[in-house]
Amino acid sequence: MSDKVYLTEEGLQKLRKELDQLRIVERPAISKQIAEARDKGDLSENAEYAAAKEAQGMLEMKIAKLEDKIANSRLIDESRIDTSSVQVLNKVKIKNKKNGAIMEYTLVPESEANLKDHKLAVNSPIARGLLGKQVGDVVDVKVPSGIIPFEIINISI
């Protein structure tokens, strides 16, 4: 894999917590299921054993992916973020020029996106359209429903 993953400190801590949960809680639970299934006799016709081994394989794959993501992560230095133009970790207040709605989003790495918390993935159509723009700019963003003009009202941290 070895693709660099850009994360905030909060995002990295979340990944580490998830990895600990998989290693400390779920891995021993699956090992216990395998041991219990093994004690039931003939492994060649034991569906419980096969299911537990498959679950173990899936868990180990998930653990390996998380370990790789953490190993290749790069922390975004929040102290070096500029607000003269839109970039990752900026809070951007925008106005939809079609309907007048005003929205505020923080642009974050994809793994930290959450619309309920107003965190927009940096690779989403709206965020890509805003990147590099400045306060006062009007940006036409192509979304699945068409093209929407957004005016950048404010950029902050």
SVG drawing of the C-alpha trace seen along z (x, -y; Angstrom):
<svg xmlns="http://www.w3.org/2000/svg" viewBox="-33 -39 38 75">
<polyline fill="none" stroke="black" stroke-width="0.4" points="0.0,0.0 2.4,-2.7 0.2,-5.6 0.7,-8.6 -2.3,-9.4 -2.6,-12.9 -4.3,-13.0 -4.9,-15.4 -3.8,-14.5 -7.4,-13.6 -7.7,-11.4 -4.5,-9.5 -5.6,-8.9 -8.9,-7.5 -7.1,-5.1 -4.8,-4.0 -7.8,-3.5 -9.5,-1.3 -6.3,0.7 -6.0,1.3 -9.7,2.5 -9.0,5.0 -5.8,6.3 -6.8,6.4 -10.5,7.2 -11.5,8.8 -8.4,10.9 -8.6,12.9 -12.3,13.3 -11.9,14.9 -9.0,17.1 -11.4,18.3 -14.1,19.1 -11.6,21.1 -10.5,23.1 -14.1,23.8 -14.9,25.0 -11.7,27.1 -12.9,28.9 -16.1,30.0 -14.3,32.7 -13.7,33.3 -12.4,30.1 -13.2,31.2 -16.9,30.9 -17.0,28.3 -18.8,25.2 -18.2,23.2 -14.4,23.8 -14.5,22.7 -16.5,19.6 -14.2,18.7 -11.1,19.1 -12.6,17.0 -13.5,14.3 -9.9,14.5 -8.5,13.9 -10.8,10.9 -9.7,9.4 -6.0,9.9 -6.5,8.3 -8.2,5.3 -5.5,5.0 -2.8,5.1 -4.6,2.3 -4.8,0.2 -1.2,0.8 -0.2,-0.2 -2.3,-3.3 -0.8,-4.4 2.7,-3.6 2.2,-5.7 0.4,-8.6 1.6,-12.1 0.4,-14.5 -0.8,-17.9 0.9,-20.7 -2.1,-22.8 0.2,-25.7 1.3,-26.2 -2.1,-26.5 -2.7,-29.7 -6.1,-31.3 -5.4,-33.5 -6.7,-30.8 -8.7,-27.6 -6.7,-24.5 -7.0,-21.4 -8.1,-22.0 -9.6,-25.5 -13.1,-26.2 -14.8,-27.7 -18.1,-29.6 -19.8,-29.5 -23.0,-30.8 -25.0,-28.9 -25.7,-31.6 -28.8,-29.7 -30.8,-29.4 -28.9,-31.8 -28.1,-29.0 -25.0,-29.7 -23.0,-26.7 -19.7,-26.2 -17.5,-23.2 -14.0,-22.2 -12.0,-20.6 -10.4,-17.4 -8.7,-14.3 -11.1,-11.7 -10.8,-9.4 -12.0,-12.1 -15.0,-13.3 -18.3,-13.5 -21.1,-15.7 -22.9,-15.7 -19.9,-17.4 -19.6,-19.7 -16.3,-18.0 -16.1,-17.8 -13.6,-15.4 -11.0,-17.4 -11.5,-15.2 -15.2,-15.8 -16.5,-17.8 -17.3,-20.9 -14.0,-20.9 -12.0,-20.4 -13.7,-23.4 -12.9,-25.5 -9.2,-24.6 -6.9,-27.4 -9.7,-30.0 -9.9,-33.2 -12.6,-35.1 -14.9,-36.8 -14.3,-34.3 -17.3,-32.7 -16.8,-29.1 -18.9,-27.0 -18.9,-23.5 -20.0,-20.5 -22.1,-18.2 -24.2,-15.2 -27.3,-17.4 -25.6,-20.0 -23.5,-23.1 -23.8,-25.2 -22.2,-28.6 -20.7,-29.1 -19.3,-32.4 -16.6,-32.1 -17.6,-34.3 -14.9,-33.5 -11.8,-31.3 -10.7,-30.5 -8.9,-27.8"/>
</svg>
